[in-house]
């Protein structure tokens, strides 16, 4: 059994977003280059994923929306909204990005490997069932989670989203679903404006959504405190059959769009905590998928540290110094409130 696998395909770089767009193909090339330079490619397998089927995508998205994406893309490209651009290859790239999550679920459950990193684009966590938004086309992590429960028979999936933007699409899909625990740590207020601490689920899903809406300038100390006081205890109690991560690197201090204060090693530490949780609960099954992150160098280094933690390999490298949280009192207040709401 391989310990960790990276899923990548060159078609992801053919999803063109236009001059000046922050979610650009170079994000993946920078990450692959950093993985090669780090030596991690000797410790992980890189595999091309298969496309998700339309039936797989239809677990989350409406037929009308799927057809819209195909029509706009194959017609030469266009806009899904003011931020979300399609090119001629975007439909193929989006199918394959979701396919990486499906392949990851299959591989983890078969015992072929226990952990994977899906180095994919377009990203997915903002995508709603009936529309794309925020650079996202199909909700990759949601497709993977729903595939795991509906097709593979898993009872409980935990999704941790550390992108600096709240994953409104993922929350929306699973807000009434007790089989999926969705946890988000994000900058607030910020795009897309959702993810307040008292958004905890609805109906049968009440209590299975946990939001940590941190103020701008929150650093590693309080992210790790949130893991130790809220996320890991809630995860142990939930006892997931599979842990998934929406890994955005725009919470890095060097990011261009957000204002958080994590550094490269912060992502290794968070990944390590989730590796430990997965070993406790689900035979180590952990799937990470790329979301945001717009400083090419900082993102690439952070992908290396995440992958190193998945593979159990120490990786040295350049890093920004850790910075203290700008509004420590507010961050601690959010953690305490989230812990109270989650009952941990």
Secondary structure, DSSP 8 states (H G I E B T S, - for coil): -EEEEEE--GGGGG----TT-SS-THHHHHHHHHHHHHTGGGTSEEE------HHHHTTTS-HHHHHHHHHHHHTT-EESSSS-EE-TTHHHHHHHHHHHHHHHHHHHHHTSEEEEEE--SS--TT-BTTB-BTTBSS-HHHHHHHHHHHTS--S-EEEEE--SS--HHHHHHHTT-TTEEEEEEEESS-TT----TT----GGGTTSEEEEEE-TT-BHHHHHHHIIIIIHHHHHHHT-SEEEEEE--TTBTT-SS---BB-HHHHHHHHHHHHHHHHHHSTT-EEEEE-----HHHHHHHHHHHHHHHHT-------------TTHHHHHHHHHHHHHHHT-
